[in-house]
Amino acid sequence: MTAAPPAVDGLDELTGLLAGGGALVLSGAGLSTDSGIPDYRGVTGSLRRHTPMTWQTFTGDPRGRHRYWARSFVGWRQIAGARPNGGHVAVAGLQALGAVGEVITQNVDGLHQAGGARDVLELHGGLDRTVCLACGDVAGRASLDERLRAVNPGFRPEATDEVNPDGDVELPDEALDGFVMVDCLACGGGPLKPDVVFFGETVPRDRVDRCFALVEQARSLLVLGSSLTVMSGYRFVIAAAKRGIPIAVVNSGPTRGDAKATVRVDAPLGAVLPELARRLA
């Protein structure tokens, strides 16, 4: 395990803040990059190379939906095989110490839970589930993968790039015609969607309300690995600032919330979080 160098600016202040307990975590894609899942907006972020799937395309363009599932069928291998890194494990350790409580994550990879964290609220859903757009049935992604393997025994295209944060990979267009998609088993024909919030889609209101309630109860807000570029996560920083509770931001590179941060640590999470847990232990 790599310890954070003692000269990291803000680490002492962050340790002091979390020693009081009761911090609410808001995590983003930067926490999972060490597990092989790229972020959207970092130095090597996928938005620099790819256009992510949107709600409008997925629901309004059958060809676009087919393209997503073909790519996701290949990309699921890497998502399913990803393992929690030291940052995920450290968050669970901080929970065990009482330094942090609930976790709101913008990630859809399930790695917080795999790393031992509890009370995780998935703001944007999870790739390990599917939902039928016709009947609303929710099912496990593993069972869908078994069905897709059965009807696509010869579909083994070479991906042209690494997996994207929403679980798909880039494939040449000529490979898409060889892929067969299946429909919902519950209703016998409804199109399936990963149980995640795509770009352009609205986060369910009850989920947002629950997040705001957690902010209201928190003693501090700890932002981990999020640029806070989109309002989906940034609104909780705004809410915390209005309440006057301390805000700590740990991220490699600038974020939209830096001006509202009480403590700012610009360093790799894989080094900072294990060191933070060590200090508080």
Buried (B, 14 or more C-beta within 10 A) or exposed (E): EEEBEEEBEBBEBBBEBBEEBBBBBBBBBBBBBBBBBBBBBBEEBBBEEBEBBBBEBBBEEEEBBBBBBBBBBBBBEBBBEBEBBBBBBBBBBBBBBBBBBBBBBBBBBBBBBBBBBEBBBBBBBBBBBBBBBBEEBEBEBEEBBEBBEEEBEEBEBEBEEBBBBBBBBBBEEEBBEEBBBBBBBBEEEBBBBBBBBBBEBEBEEEBBEBBEEBBEEBBBBBBBBBBBBBEBBBBBBBBBBEEEBBBBBBBBEEBBBBEBBBBBBBBBBBBBBBBBBBBBE
